Amino acid sequence: MMKIRSTTVLGVRHNGEIALGADGQATMDKHVAKSNVRKVRKLQNGKVVTGFAGSTADAFMLLDKFEEKLSGYGGQLRRAAIELAKEWRKDQYLRKLEAMMVVCDKDELLIIAGSGDVLEPDSDVAAIGSGAMYAQAAALALKKHAPHLTARQMVEDALHIAADICIYTNHNLMIEQPS
């Protein structure tokens, strides 16, 4: 079976704002299967932004579950993330899903993983996917050396840097900010 590899998702909180972006590449084996995959979604009338990495079907299952949790907990991002992680860890079917999510609202930036982890990243930079470490390193450097940039500009520049280095990341970006 061909291994599907793809995705760089990056979230940055800087100067009171948060931006979340992703590239658009999906790779199967040694070939680009699609170059404009939409890996970032807005929920709760734009108040919450999510980005996912991993198997597309698994990511959409988790996205639906997360949206249910958000609705069930009145849009409370942290509570919904924790409840999703708990269910993901306990449920025999969900436990087999191979995906991760970065979620944010105007105040919080979190990573949700199937191991049951809900992480608030150090340095206000959250990255997942094949090119995560490239994008994270670039974003951290931008935060340190170009603090005049906005969160959105940092996400865009860092994802472009990752795309220049990582063969599983392209320059077809989608960046969103919570309202």
C-alpha positions as CSV (number, residue, x, y, z in Angstrom):
1,M,0.0,0.0,0.0
2,M,1.3,3.4,-0.9
3,K,2.0,5.7,2.0
4,I,0.3,9.1,1.8
5,R,2.6,11.9,3.0
6,S,1.8,15.5,3.0
7,T,1.1,18.6,4.9
8,T,2.7,21.4,6.8
9,V,0.4,23.2,9.2
10,L,1.6,26.1,11.2
11,G,0.0,28.4,13.8
12,V,1.6,31.5,15.3
13,R,0.4,33.7,18.1
14,H,2.2,37.1,18.0
15,N,1.4,40.6,19.3
16,G,-2.1,39.6,20.3
17,E,-3.2,37.9,17.1
18,I,-3.2,34.3,15.9
19,A,-2.9,33.0,12.3
20,L,-3.1,29.4,11.1
21,G,-2.0,28.2,7.7
22,A,-1.1,25.2,5.7
23,D,0.3,24.2,2.3
24,G,-1.8,22.5,-0.3
25,Q,0.2,19.4,-1.2
26,A,-0.8,15.8,-0.9
27,T,1.8,13.2,-1.9
28,M,1.3,9.5,-2.6
29,D,4.4,7.5,-2.7
30,K,6.8,9.5,-4.9
31,H,4.2,11.6,-6.7
32,V,2.2,14.7,-5.9
33,A,-1.4,13.6,-6.0
34,K,-2.9,17.0,-5.5
35,S,-1.5,20.5,-5.1
36,N,-4.4,22.5,-3.7
37,V,-5.8,20.5,-0.8
38,R,-7.7,22.6,1.7
39,K,-6.2,21.7,5.1
40,V,-7.5,24.7,7.1
41,R,-11.1,25.2,8.0
42,K,-13.1,27.8,9.9
43,L,-15.7,26.6,12.5
44,Q,-18.2,28.3,14.8
45,N,-18.9,31.1,12.3
46,G,-15.2,31.9,11.9
47,K,-14.4,32.1,15.6
48,V,-12.4,28.8,15.5
49,V,-9.8,27.8,12.9
50,T,-8.5,24.3,12.5
51,G,-5.7,22.7,10.5
52,F,-5.1,19.0,10.1
53,A,-2.3,16.7,9.0
54,G,-2.5,13.0,8.3
55,S,-4.9,10.8,6.5
56,T,-7.7,12.9,4.9
57,A,-10.5,10.7,5.8
58,D,-9.2,10.4,9.4
59,A,-8.8,14.2,9.6
60,F,-12.4,14.8,8.5
61,M,-13.7,12.4,11.0
62,L,-11.8,14.2,13.7
63,L,-12.9,17.6,12.4
64,D,-16.5,16.5,12.6
65,K,-16.0,15.2,16.2
66,F,-14.2,18.4,17.2
67,E,-17.1,20.5,15.8
68,E,-19.5,18.4,17.8
69,K,-17.4,19.0,21.0
70,L,-17.3,22.7,20.3
71,S,-21.0,22.9,19.9
72,G,-21.5,20.8,23.0
73,Y,-19.3,23.0,25.1
74,G,-20.5,26.4,24.0
75,G,-17.5,27.1,21.8
76,Q,-15.0,26.7,24.6
77,L,-11.9,25.7,22.6
78,R,-9.8,24.2,25.4
79,R,-12.6,22.2,26.8
80,A,-13.7,20.9,23.4
81,A,-10.0,19.9,22.6
82,I,-9.6,18.1,25.9
83,E,-12.9,16.2,25.4
84,L,-12.0,15.2,21.8
85,A,-8.5,14.0,23.0
86,K,-10.1,11.9,25.7
87,E,-12.6,10.3,23.3
88,W,-9.9,9.8,20.7
89,R,-7.8,8.0,23.2
90,K,-10.6,5.8,24.6
91,D,-12.6,4.9,21.6
92,Q,-11.4,1.7,19.8
93,Y,-12.3,3.1,16.4
94,L,-11.0,6.6,16.9
95,R,-7.8,5.4,18.4
96,K,-6.8,4.0,14.9
97,L,-7.1,7.4,13.2
98,E,-3.9,8.7,11.9
99,A,-4.1,12.5,12.1
100,M,-3.3,15.5,14.2
101,M,-4.9,18.9,14.5
102,V,-3.9,22.5,15.3
103,V,-6.8,24.5,16.6
104,C,-7.1,28.1,17.6
105,D,-9.5,30.9,18.5
106,K,-8.6,34.5,19.1
107,D,-7.0,33.7,22.5
108,E,-5.6,30.1,22.3
109,L,-3.5,28.0,20.1
110,L,-3.5,24.2,20.7
111,I,-2.2,20.9,19.2
112,I,-4.5,17.9,19.5
113,A,-3.0,14.4,19.1
114,G,-4.4,10.9,19.2
115,S,-2.1,10.0,22.1
116,G,-4.5,12.0,24.2
117,D,-2.4,15.1,24.3
118,V,-3.6,18.6,24.1
119,L,-0.6,20.8,23.9
120,E,-0.3,24.6,24.3
121,P,3.0,25.1,22.4
122,D,6.0,26.9,23.9
123,S,6.9,30.2,22.1
124,D,3.4,30.5,20.7
125,V,4.3,28.4,17.6
126,A,2.4,25.2,16.7
127,A,3.4,23.0,13.8
128,I,2.4,19.6,12.6
129,G,2.9,17.5,9.5
130,S,5.8,16.5,7.3
131,G,7.3,19.9,7.1
132,A,6.5,20.9,10.7
133,M,10.0,21.3,12.0
134,Y,11.1,23.4,9.0
135,A,8.1,25.7,9.4
136,Q,8.5,25.8,13.2
137,A,12.2,26.8,13.0
138,A,11.4,29.5,10.5
139,A,8.6,30.9,12.6
140,L,10.7,30.9,15.7
141,A,13.4,32.8,13.9
142,L,10.9,35.3,12.5
143,K,9.4,35.9,16.0
144,K,12.9,36.6,17.3
145,H,14.4,38.6,14.5
146,A,11.4,40.2,12.8
147,P,9.0,41.1,15.6
148,H,7.5,43.8,13.4
149,L,5.7,41.2,11.2
150,T,2.1,40.2,11.9
151,A,1.2,36.7,12.9
152,R,-0.2,36.2,9.4
153,Q,3.0,37.4,7.7
154,M,5.1,35.1,9.9
155,V,2.9,32.1,9.0
156,E,3.1,32.9,5.3
157,D,6.9,33.5,5.3
158,A,7.6,30.4,7.5
159,L,5.5,28.1,5.3
160,H,7.2,29.4,2.1
161,I,10.6,28.7,3.8
162,A,9.4,25.1,4.6
163,A,8.2,24.7,1.0
164,D,11.7,25.6,-0.2
165,I,13.2,22.8,1.9
166,C,10.6,20.0,2.4
167,I,9.6,18.0,-0.7
168,Y,6.2,17.2,1.0
169,T,5.3,20.9,1.2
170,N,4.3,23.3,-1.6
171,H,3.8,27.1,-2.0
172,N,0.0,26.8,-2.5
173,L,-0.9,28.3,0.9
174,M,-4.1,28.9,2.8
175,I,-4.0,31.1,5.9
176,E,-6.9,31.9,8.1
177,Q,-7.4,33.9,11.3
178,P,-10.2,33.6,13.9
179,S,-12.6,36.4,14.1
